[in-house]
């Protein structure tokens, strides 16, 4: 029997994504709160770095597993994993980005919203 999808609010979803990142030792996890910004594309961006393309893929898979296990939700869209430099998992209200370090520096997503609240997550 098919399990029903459980609605998760964006706060819970962001927590689950962080947990999935931490599970595979993602580096420099940042949660950007976009809820108070006008015309924001989502409520949160959760960004992390990976030290290798293998770890990048493992982190993205861990995010998907953690979210699905808790709330039975798959990403609405997933991009970038095939190029092994960056992965995007779009859960509509929360978007997860996993970058190799040099690509993260190049795109500098943390710098796009000066008014957004930015929370740095401690490494576990």
C-alpha positions in Angstrom: 0.0 0.0 0.0 1.3 3.4 -0.9 2.3 5.6 2.1 0.6 9.0 2.2 2.7 12.1 1.7 3.0 14.0 5.0 2.9 17.8 4.7 6.1 19.3 6.1 6.4 23.0 6.8 9.5 24.8 5.4 11.1 24.9 8.9 10.9 21.2 9.3 12.0 20.6 5.7 15.1 22.8 6.2 15.9 20.8 9.4 15.6 17.5 7.5 17.9 18.8 4.7 20.5 19.9 7.3 20.3 16.5 8.9 20.8 14.7 5.6 23.8 17.0 4.9 25.3 16.3 8.3 24.8 12.5 7.9 27.5 12.6 5.1 29.8 15.1 6.8 29.0 18.1 4.5 31.2 21.1 5.1 30.2 24.7 6.0 26.4 24.2 6.1 24.5 27.5 5.9 20.7 28.1 6.2 19.5 31.3 4.5 16.1 32.4 5.7 14.3 34.1 2.8 10.8 34.2 4.3 10.8 37.9 5.1 12.1 38.9 1.7 9.7 40.1 -0.9 9.6 38.0 -4.1 11.9 35.3 -2.7 11.8 32.1 -4.7 11.5 29.9 -1.6 11.5 30.1 2.2 15.0 28.7 2.7 18.2 28.0 0.8 20.3 25.4 2.5 23.9 25.4 1.2 26.8 23.0 1.9 30.1 22.1 0.5 31.5 18.7 -0.4 35.2 17.8 -0.6 34.8 15.5 -3.6 32.4 14.6 -6.3 31.7 11.2 -4.6 30.8 13.0 -1.3 28.7 15.5 -3.3 26.6 12.7 -4.7 26.4 11.0 -1.2 25.2 14.2 0.4 22.5 14.7 -2.2 21.3 11.1 -1.8 21.3 11.4 2.0 19.1 14.6 1.7 16.6 12.7 -0.5 16.5 9.7 1.9 16.2 11.8 5.1 13.3 13.9 3.7 11.5 11.0 2.2 11.9 8.9 5.3 10.4 11.7 7.5 7.7 13.2 5.3 7.4 11.0 2.2 8.4 13.8 -0.1 10.7 13.7 -3.2 12.3 16.8 -4.6 10.1 18.6 -7.1 13.2 19.0 -9.3 16.8 17.9 -9.1 19.6 19.3 -11.2 23.4 19.3 -11.6 24.4 16.0 -10.2 25.6 14.6 -13.5 28.3 17.2 -13.8 29.7 16.3 -10.3 30.4 19.9 -9.3 27.0 21.0 -7.9 23.7 19.5 -7.0 20.4 21.3 -6.5 17.4 19.6 -4.8 14.3 21.8 -5.1 11.6 21.0 -2.5 9.7 24.2 -3.6 9.7 25.9 -0.1 13.3 24.8 0.6 16.1 24.5 -2.0 19.2 22.5 -1.1 22.5 23.3 -2.8 25.6 21.1 -2.5 28.7 22.5 -4.1 32.3 21.5 -4.6 34.3 24.2 -2.7 35.5 26.1 -5.8 32.1 26.2 -7.4 30.5 27.5 -4.2 33.0 30.3 -4.1 32.3 31.1 -7.7 28.5 31.2 -7.4 28.6 32.9 -3.9 24.9 32.3 -3.2 25.3 33.5 0.4 26.0 37.0 -0.9 22.9 37.4 -3.0 20.6 38.5 -0.2 22.1 41.0 2.1 18.9 41.3 4.3 18.3 37.5 4.7 19.0 35.8 8.0 22.0 33.5 7.7 22.5 30.6 10.1 25.8 28.8 10.1 25.4 25.2 11.3 28.0 23.7 13.6 29.8 20.6 12.2 28.9 17.4 13.9 
